[in-house]
Amino acid sequence: MSTPQQGSALERVRGLAREVAKFGAVGGVGVLVNLGVFNLIRHTTDLQVVRASVIATVVAIITNYLGFRYFTYRDRARTGGSRELPLFVAFSVIGLVIENGVLYTATYGFGWDGPLATNVFKFIGIGTATVFRFWSYRTWVFKALPEAEPVQAPASVVASPRGGAAGTRAPEPARK
């Protein structure tokens, strides 16, 4: 037998699992966009590794915002330009610094700048920043709507044995 608390805890876990799956789907597309743009820039231009990575990250951030707003968090409160977008940009910039900080450290700190190494550390940076982004987006940017409380009758209205509410009179039959 399931108590209400167990059922609600199970529902919260199921809801979180759905959210993680949707976040992962959008994030997966973002990773492909990020790595694709990064490698396209690296193989077609002479831009330095981290500059190419920053450009790729920005393109992925734009792609991800659309996916998060219209797929992952479409049921969440919409505050648009007044709150949501500035917070998304702020947390995305922090994620960009985390992601590209890993790549910068590997490339310029350790000299690991070959094509395979840059892609591996770009991917590690994306993964590290994703943990931060998931937490910050769900906590601050795409806030859950408050749960609706069940509607209850006012406590002052109590049913009377005659079918009406206590303290009120039942209509009297019409007299002839």
C-alpha positions as CSV (number, residue, x, y, z in Angstrom):
1,M,0.0,0.0,0.0
2,S,1.3,3.4,-1.0
3,T,1.0,6.4,1.3
4,P,0.4,9.9,-0.2
5,Q,4.0,10.9,0.7
6,Q,5.4,7.9,-1.1
7,G,3.3,8.6,-4.2
8,S,4.3,12.2,-4.3
9,A,8.0,11.4,-3.8
10,L,7.8,8.9,-6.6
11,E,6.1,11.4,-8.8
12,R,8.8,14.0,-8.0
13,V,11.5,11.4,-9.0
14,R,9.6,10.6,-12.2
15,G,9.2,14.3,-13.0
16,L,12.9,14.9,-12.4
17,A,13.8,11.9,-14.6
18,R,11.6,13.4,-17.4
19,E,13.2,16.8,-16.9
20,V,16.7,15.3,-17.0
21,A,15.9,13.3,-20.2
22,K,14.5,16.4,-22.0
23,F,17.5,18.5,-20.8
24,G,19.8,15.8,-22.1
25,A,18.0,15.7,-25.5
26,V,18.4,19.4,-25.9
27,G,21.9,19.4,-24.5
28,G,22.8,16.5,-26.8
29,V,21.8,18.7,-29.8
30,G,23.8,21.6,-28.2
31,V,26.9,19.4,-27.9
32,L,26.7,18.4,-31.5
33,V,26.2,22.0,-32.6
34,N,29.1,23.1,-30.3
35,L,31.6,20.5,-31.4
36,G,30.5,20.8,-35.1
37,V,30.9,24.6,-35.1
38,F,34.2,24.3,-33.2
39,N,35.7,21.8,-35.6
40,L,34.3,23.7,-38.7
41,I,36.0,26.9,-37.4
42,R,39.2,25.1,-36.5
43,H,39.5,23.5,-39.9
44,T,38.5,26.4,-42.1
45,T,40.1,29.4,-40.2
46,D,43.3,30.2,-38.4
47,L,41.5,31.3,-35.2
48,Q,43.1,30.2,-32.0
49,V,41.6,27.2,-30.2
50,V,39.8,29.0,-27.3
51,R,38.5,31.7,-29.6
52,A,37.0,29.1,-31.9
53,S,35.6,27.4,-28.9
54,V,33.9,30.5,-27.5
55,I,32.2,31.2,-30.8
56,A,31.0,27.6,-31.0
57,T,29.8,27.8,-27.4
58,V,27.8,31.0,-28.1
59,V,26.1,29.3,-31.1
60,A,25.2,26.3,-29.0
61,I,23.9,28.6,-26.2
62,I,21.4,30.2,-28.7
63,T,20.4,26.7,-29.9
64,N,19.9,25.5,-26.4
65,Y,17.9,28.4,-25.3
66,L,15.3,27.7,-28.0
67,G,15.2,24.0,-27.1
68,F,14.9,24.6,-23.3
69,R,12.3,27.3,-23.6
70,Y,10.1,25.5,-26.2
71,F,10.7,21.9,-25.3
72,T,12.3,21.1,-21.9
73,Y,10.8,23.9,-19.9
74,R,7.7,24.8,-22.0
75,D,5.4,24.2,-19.0
76,R,7.4,26.6,-16.7
77,A,6.6,30.2,-15.9
78,R,7.5,32.6,-18.7
79,T,9.1,35.8,-17.7
80,G,10.8,36.5,-21.0
81,G,13.0,39.5,-21.3
82,S,12.3,40.8,-17.8
83,R,13.9,38.0,-16.0
84,E,14.4,34.7,-17.9
85,L,16.6,35.8,-20.7
86,P,19.0,37.9,-18.7
87,L,19.4,35.1,-16.1
88,F,19.9,32.5,-18.9
89,V,22.6,34.7,-20.5
90,A,24.3,35.3,-17.2
91,F,24.4,31.6,-16.2
92,S,25.3,30.6,-19.8
93,V,28.3,33.0,-19.6
94,I,29.4,31.3,-16.4
95,G,29.1,28.0,-18.1
96,L,31.0,29.3,-21.1
97,V,33.9,30.3,-18.7
98,I,33.9,26.9,-17.1
99,E,33.8,25.0,-20.4
100,N,36.5,27.1,-22.1
101,G,38.5,27.3,-18.9
102,V,39.0,23.6,-19.1
103,L,40.1,23.9,-22.7
104,Y,42.3,26.9,-22.0
105,T,44.1,25.0,-19.2
106,A,44.7,21.9,-21.3
107,T,45.8,23.9,-24.4
108,Y,47.9,26.7,-22.9
109,G,48.7,25.2,-19.4
110,F,49.7,21.7,-20.5
111,G,50.4,22.2,-24.2
112,W,47.7,19.6,-25.3
113,D,46.6,21.3,-28.5
114,G,46.4,18.6,-31.1
115,P,43.0,18.0,-32.8
116,L,42.1,15.0,-30.7
117,A,43.2,16.6,-27.4
118,T,41.3,19.8,-28.1
119,N,38.1,17.9,-28.8
120,V,38.5,15.7,-25.7
121,F,39.1,18.7,-23.5
122,K,36.3,20.6,-25.2
123,F,34.0,17.7,-24.4
124,I,35.2,17.5,-20.8
125,G,34.6,21.2,-20.5
126,I,31.1,20.9,-21.9
127,G,30.3,18.1,-19.4
128,T,31.6,20.1,-16.5
129,A,29.7,23.2,-17.4
130,T,26.5,21.1,-18.1
131,V,26.2,20.1,-14.4
132,F,26.3,23.8,-13.5
133,R,23.9,24.8,-16.2
134,F,21.4,22.1,-15.3
135,W,21.3,23.3,-11.7
136,S,21.2,27.0,-12.5
137,Y,18.6,26.8,-15.3
138,R,16.1,24.7,-13.4
139,T,16.7,26.6,-10.1
140,W,16.8,30.2,-11.3
141,V,15.9,30.6,-15.0
142,F,13.1,28.2,-15.8
143,K,11.4,28.2,-12.4
144,A,8.6,25.7,-11.8
145,L,5.2,27.1,-11.4
146,P,3.8,26.7,-7.9
147,E,1.7,23.7,-7.4
148,A,-2.0,24.4,-7.4
149,E,-3.7,23.8,-4.0
150,P,-6.9,21.9,-4.1
151,V,-10.0,24.1,-3.8
152,Q,-11.8,23.5,-0.5
153,A,-15.2,24.8,0.7
154,P,-14.9,27.6,3.3
155,A,-14.8,26.2,6.8
156,S,-17.8,28.3,7.9
157,V,-20.2,26.5,5.5
158,V,-21.3,23.2,7.0
159,A,-24.1,21.0,5.6
160,S,-27.3,20.9,7.6
161,P,-29.4,17.8,7.9
162,R,-32.1,19.5,5.8
163,G,-29.8,19.7,2.7
164,G,-28.8,23.4,3.0
165,A,-25.8,24.9,4.6
166,A,-26.0,25.4,8.4
167,G,-27.0,28.9,9.3
168,T,-29.1,29.3,6.1
169,R,-32.7,28.6,5.6
170,A,-34.0,26.1,3.1
171,P,-36.5,27.7,0.7
172,E,-40.0,27.3,1.9
173,P,-42.5,25.7,-0.4
174,A,-44.8,28.1,-2.2
175,R,-48.2,28.7,-0.5
176,K,-51.4,28.8,-2.3
